[in-house]
Amino acid sequence: MTPNPHTPFFSAEAFLALGAPDLVYVRPIKAAEILADVPADAGDIDLSPDQTLYAVCRADGARLAVLTDKDSAIAAALAHELAPVSVH
């Protein structure tokens, strides 16, 4: 993909500052993404790699939490005084 010269580039830090530190978004992810990050000695984890989970992410894309359904992910963000926003 060729970068569009009319689209500004933001570093992760600039993007985070643009949205304020309390803005987060919720996105679906496959359990395989989580399983790839889990140490081998973490114990018994009952997830199917094809299972859809929901990640609460900062504006810079860093995952803060992973839950089993979207409503719980939004509720967790709100419970921690974060402001979930819709992204498309």
N, C-alpha and C positions, 0 to 999 in steps of 0.2 A: 504494500500500500504506500503510495506516495503522499507525503505530508501536504496539506493544503496551506499555502502561504497566508491565507486569510484567516486561518484558525490559530488563535494564540496558543502557545505552549506554556503550561504551568507546571512547575515542579510540584512534587507531593506536598512540600511545606507550604507553597503558595496556594495550592488548591485547598488545603486544610484551613488556612487562614481566611480564605475567601468565604468559606461556608460557616465559620465559627466552630469552635471545638465541640459544641453540643449537638450539631447536626449529624445524623446517621441515616443510613438507608438499609433496607432489608432486601436481600436477594436470594433466590433459590440456588442451591448448590447440590451436587451429588455427594453422597457419603464417601465415595472414592477419594475426593479431595481431602476430606478429613482423615480418612484412614491412612493416606500417604504421609501425613504429618505426625501420626501417633507412633511413639517408640515401641519397638517389638516387645518390650517387657512391661507394657502398660496393663496387662491383664486381659480378661475376656470382655471384648466389646461386641455387642450384638447389633451390628449394622450390616445391611446388604449394600454392596458398592453402588447399586442402582437406586437406592433409596434417596428421595429428595428431602433435603433439610433446608433450613433457612438461616442465613448468616446475617448478623447485625454488623455493619461495616462503617468505619469512619469515612469522612469525605475523601481521604487519600487511599481508600480501598482496604485498609488493614481490618482484619476480622476481629471483632470484640467478643462475639458470642455466637454459638450455633445452637439452634433449637429445632424441634421436630415439626413445628407448624408455624405458619406466618403470623397468626394471631398471637401466639406466645412470644414470638420474636419482637413484635411491636409492643406488647405489654411489658416485656423485660426492658426494652429501651425506655419506655415511659416511666417505669418504676425506678430507673436509675437517672431520672431527670434529663434524659436525652430527647431530642426532637427528631423522630423519624420523618423523612420526607419521601415523596414519590419520585422515582427516576424512571426514565423510559429509554 
